[in-house]
Amino acid sequence: MTVYYRFGSRRGLLEAVFDDLAARGHIDQLPQVFAQPDPLRALSDYIDVFARFWTSGRVLTRRLQAMGEMDPELGEALRARQERRRHGLNVIVSRIGERRSLPVPHEDVVDVLFALTSFDTFDALAEKARGPKEVAALLRPLALAAVGGKDA
């Protein structure tokens, strides 16, 4: 009952866990990313923020995602959080599209970037003892190619 009193529901508890992970992973740096006037630089910075974020809670995130496959409520909560990442990418791609033509349709670019910035991609690349800087360095040129950009 203490958990329900404090968080109101199981979903409330999950949101509190996610918020704690976000705080520990410095996801609060995203406003600076979106304030970046150069959208290609913003994309690069977005990748850096998520590489650091995924590193900060890597073991717990891996476990939560596995549990989310078996638990519909947890799975839905995780998907809702991931849609925030997709929304952020949509904003950045829109800004890039205002300055240059995209190599493929907007939604396809967002889908590619969504996959590149996912925990699963980060986790697979970090398996070979790569830190967040090394993973971001691998992802950055792929993301820039997806938007038809040059070095940011």
N, C-alpha and C positions, 0 to 999 in steps of 0.2 A: 504494500500500500504506500510505503514511503516514496517509491519511484513514481507512482501515479500521482501522488500529492505534489511532488516536486516538478514533474514534467508534464502532467496532465494525461499522457497516453504513451503507449509504446512508440508511436511515431514522434512524439515530442522528445522522448529520450534519444531516439535515433538522430533527430535534428540537432540535439545538443552535442552528441558525439561528433557529428559532421562539422558543427561549428567549432568545436575544440580542435579538430584536425586542421581545419582551415586557419585558425589562429596560429597554431604551432607551425604550420607550413607557410606562414607569411603571405597568404592569399590577399591580404589587405594591400598589397603592392599593385593590385590590378588597376585602381584608379589612376595611378601614374602612367600605366601602360596606355590607357585610353586617352590620357591627356597628351601623349606624345604626338606632335604635329605630323611627323612622317609615318604614314601607315605601314610601310615596310619595316621601319624600326620598331613600331608598335608590335608587329607580328613577331619579330625577333625577341623582343622583351617578353611577350606573352609566352613564348616557348620557354624562356629562362624561368619565369615565375612558376610555370607548371612543372618544370623539371625539379626545381627546388621543393615545390609542394609535394610531388609524388615521393621524393626522397624522404621527407620528414616523417611520413607515416606509412612507409612502404609495407612493412609486415602486416600492420593492422588493415591497410587498404586491401591487400591481397586476400586476407581472411574475410573481410566484409564482402568483397565481391564474390567469393566462393559461396558464402552463406546466402548472398542475395539471389543466387541461382536456385536455391531450395526454398527460400522464404519470400513469398510474393510481396509482403509489406516492405521488407527490407529492399528487395529488388526494385520496387517502385520508387522508394525514397532515393536510392542510388541513381536511378535513371533521371529523376527530377533534378538532382544535383548536376548530372552530366549535361543536361539540357542547358544549364546556365553556361557551361563551357562552350557549347555549340552557339548559344546566343552571342557570346563575346566574339567568337570567330566570325559570326555573321556580320557583326558591326565592323570588324577590322577589314573583312573582305569587301564590304560595301564601300568603305573609304578607299581601298586600293582600286576598286572598280571605277570610282569617280575620277581617278588619275590616269588609268591605263586600261586597255582592254584585257580581259582575263582570257587565258588560253582555252578554257572550257567553261561551261555555264556556271554561274555563281554558286548554285546549290551543290554542284559537283566539287567545286573548290572547297567549300565549307566541309563537305563530307570527307575529303582527303585530309584536310587539316585537323578535323575532329579525330580521325584515326591516328594521325601522327602525334597528336598531343594527348592521347589516351594513356591511362595507367598501364594498360597491357603492352603498348608499344614501349613506354618508358621501362617497364619492368623487364621486358625481353632484352632491351639494349643494355640495361644496367647489370645484367647477369654476369658479364665478363669484367666485373670489378670497375665499371665505369661510374664515375660520379655524375652529379647533375650537369656540371659544365661540359663534360665530355659527351653526354647524351644530347644536350642542347646543341653542341657543335655538329653532331651528326644529323640532327633533325633540321637545323636551320637552312642548309642549302636545299633540302628536299621541299621544305615549306615554301621557300622563295621560288623554286621551280614551279610549284603548283599554282602560284599566282602570276607567273610569268615575269618575276622580278629579278633584279640583279642583287648584288651584295647590299645588305642593309647596314 
